[in-house]
Amino acid sequence: MSSRGPASARVAPGTALRRPDSRSNLAEETRVLMLVNAATQRHDGAAALRLLDNYDRRFKPGILFAERSAARVFALCSLGNAVAAKSEAERFLRRFPSSPLASRVMASCARQRP
């Protein structure tokens, strides 16, 4: 019998570092964010925000946290709530300044001058 024991022989290297449900969480987070984007595109910011609130309860902090943060800015813009959108945009840009979504956030209602 080896000193490693039977349990260590069954575990592939690196397996213990991965969450077993990370792939399914990514797929589900992606699905929810697609629904959020669809709601925002049809100018239903209220539905988008409800979906994002549900996302926060289910996945906090979530694999796609940056994408979720940007989606909240866009949903608030869709509702015409530029003040809240601006606050969310500033938070997003502080956290994710080099995100590929930064330019969209900056071009949103949150960063436009009156």
Order of alpha helices (4+ residues) and beta strands (2+ residues): alpha-alpha-alpha-alpha-alpha-alpha
